[in-house]
Amino acid sequence: VQLQASGGGLVQAGGSLRLTCTASGNSIRFNLMGWFRQAPGKERELVASITTAGTTNYADSVKGRFTISRDNTKNTVSLQMTSLKPPDTGVYYCNSILSDTKTRFPWGQGTQVTVSS
């Protein structure tokens, strides 16, 4: 599976963006999927996840502001981000989650999100 994230950009604090992860090569419908971000100088962290049944989970830092969803007919996972803050700045990636430290697929090219104050 190849993963391609898109939808990033430059936005002012308080703004919104919608990211989309498109998978190709095979279906991701039976995978636990997550959105990750890597801020400058920091390790990549999981910010949101969604199970095959649609159950979602969020990092405390984004809870109430971000919404993850999936469309199995399109083989995509999306992340709606609202009330963006400068600490949300980073490169955003999606992947299938195997465990706390492991992901299933090769990392694709992420999408840059920059939030200005």
MIVORO-767551 format. One record per residue (C-alpha): x negated, y negated, z; residue number from 1. Coordinates in steps of 0.25 Angstrom, whole numbers. Example, Ala and Ser with C-alpha at 12.3 -4.5 7.8 and 13.67 -1.06 7.14 Angstrom:
residues 2
node px->-49&py->18&pz->31&pos->1;
node px->-55&py->4&pz->29&pos->2;
END
This chain:
residues 117
node px->0&py->0&pz->0&pos->1;
node px->-5&py->-14&pz->-4&pos->2;
node px->1&py->-26&pz->5&pos->3;
node px->1&py->-40&pz->0&pos->4;
node px->6&py->-51&pz->9&pos->5;
node px->11&py->-64&pz->4&pos->6;
node px->18&py->-77&pz->8&pos->7;
node px->8&py->-84&pz->16&pos->8;
node px->4&py->-98&pz->15&pos->9;
node px->2&py->-111&pz->22&pos->10;
node px->13&py->-116&pz->31&pos->11;
node px->15&py->-126&pz->42&pos->12;
node px->18&py->-122&pz->57&pos->13;
node px->32&py->-119&pz->58&pos->14;
node px->34&py->-114&pz->44&pos->15;
node px->37&py->-101&pz->38&pos->16;
node px->32&py->-91&pz->29&pos->17;
node px->36&py->-77&pz->24&pos->18;
node px->26&py->-67&pz->21&pos->19;
node px->28&py->-54&pz->12&pos->20;
node px->20&py->-42&pz->12&pos->21;
node px->21&py->-33&pz->-1&pos->22;
node px->17&py->-19&pz->-1&pos->23;
node px->13&py->-11&pz->-14&pos->24;
node px->9&py->3&pz->-17&pos->25;
node px->19&py->10&pz->-7&pos->26;
node px->31&py->7&pz->1&pos->27;
node px->29&py->1&pz->15&pos->28;
node px->43&py->4&pz->20&pos->29;
node px->39&py->15&pz->30&pos->30;
node px->28&py->6&pz->36&pos->31;
node px->27&py->-2&pz->48&pos->32;
node px->23&py->-16&pz->42&pos->33;
node px->17&py->-28&pz->49&pos->34;
node px->12&py->-42&pz->46&pos->35;
node px->-2&py->-45&pz->51&pos->36;
node px->-9&py->-58&pz->51&pos->37;
node px->-24&py->-62&pz->53&pos->38;
node px->-27&py->-76&pz->58&pos->39;
node px->-41&py->-82&pz->55&pos->40;
node px->-51&py->-76&pz->64&pos->41;
node px->-41&py->-66&pz->70&pos->42;
node px->-38&py->-51&pz->68&pos->43;
node px->-26&py->-47&pz->60&pos->44;
node px->-13&py->-46&pz->69&pos->45;
node px->1&py->-40&pz->67&pos->46;
node px->12&py->-50&pz->68&pos->47;
node px->24&py->-42&pz->63&pos->48;
node px->28&py->-28&pz->60&pos->49;
node px->40&py->-21&pz->55&pos->50;
node px->44&py->-7&pz->55&pos->51;
node px->50&py->2&pz->44&pos->52;
node px->64&py->0&pz->51&pos->53;
node px->62&py->-15&pz->52&pos->54;
node px->58&py->-17&pz->66&pos->55;
node px->49&py->-29&pz->68&pos->56;
node px->38&py->-33&pz->78&pos->57;
node px->31&py->-46&pz->79&pos->58;
node px->18&py->-51&pz->86&pos->59;
node px->22&py->-61&pz->97&pos->60;
node px->16&py->-72&pz->90&pos->61;
node px->25&py->-72&pz->78&pos->62;
node px->38&py->-66&pz->85&pos->63;
node px->50&py->-74&pz->82&pos->64;
node px->43&py->-81&pz->70&pos->65;
node px->39&py->-70&pz->60&pos->66;
node px->49&py->-60&pz->54&pos->67;
node px->44&py->-47&pz->47&pos->68;
node px->52&py->-40&pz->37&pos->69;
node px->51&py->-29&pz->27&pos->70;
node px->58&py->-26&pz->13&pos->71;
node px->55&py->-11&pz->10&pos->72;
node px->62&py->-13&pz->-4&pos->73;
node px->51&py->-23&pz->-7&pos->74;
node px->40&py->-16&pz->1&pos->75;
node px->37&py->-29&pz->8&pos->76;
node px->36&py->-35&pz->22&pos->77;
node px->38&py->-49&pz->25&pos->78;
node px->35&py->-59&pz->37&pos->79;
node px->43&py->-71&pz->39&pos->80;
node px->35&py->-81&pz->47&pos->81;
node px->42&py->-93&pz->53&pos->82;
node px->37&py->-104&pz->63&pos->83;
node px->23&py->-102&pz->59&pos->84;
node px->12&py->-106&pz->68&pos->85;
node px->-3&py->-109&pz->65&pos->86;
node px->-7&py->-96&pz->72&pos->87;
node px->1&py->-88&pz->62&pos->88;
node px->-10&py->-92&pz->52&pos->89;
node px->-17&py->-80&pz->46&pos->90;
node px->-17&py->-70&pz->35&pos->91;
node px->-5&py->-61&pz->35&pos->92;
node px->-5&py->-46&pz->31&pos->93;
node px->5&py->-35&pz->31&pos->94;
node px->2&py->-20&pz->33&pos->95;
node px->8&py->-7&pz->38&pos->96;
node px->6&py->-5&pz->53&pos->97;
node px->0&py->9&pz->58&pos->98;
node px->-4&py->5&pz->72&pos->99;
node px->-8&py->-7&pz->80&pos->100;
node px->-22&py->-7&pz->73&pos->101;
node px->-19&py->0&pz->60&pos->102;
node px->-12&py->-4&pz->47&pos->103;
node px->-8&py->5&pz->36&pos->104;
node px->-12&py->-2&pz->23&pos->105;
node px->-24&py->-10&pz->18&pos->106;
node px->-22&py->-25&pz->21&pos->107;
node px->-17&py->-33&pz->10&pos->108;
node px->-20&py->-47&pz->7&pos->109;
node px->-13&py->-55&pz->17&pos->110;
node px->-6&py->-69&pz->16&pos->111;
node px->-12&py->-81&pz->22&pos->112;
node px->-3&py->-89&pz->32&pos->113;
node px->-7&py->-102&pz->37&pos->114;
node px->1&py->-111&pz->46&pos->115;
node px->-3&py->-125&pz->48&pos->116;
node px->0&py->-133&pz->61&pos->117;
END
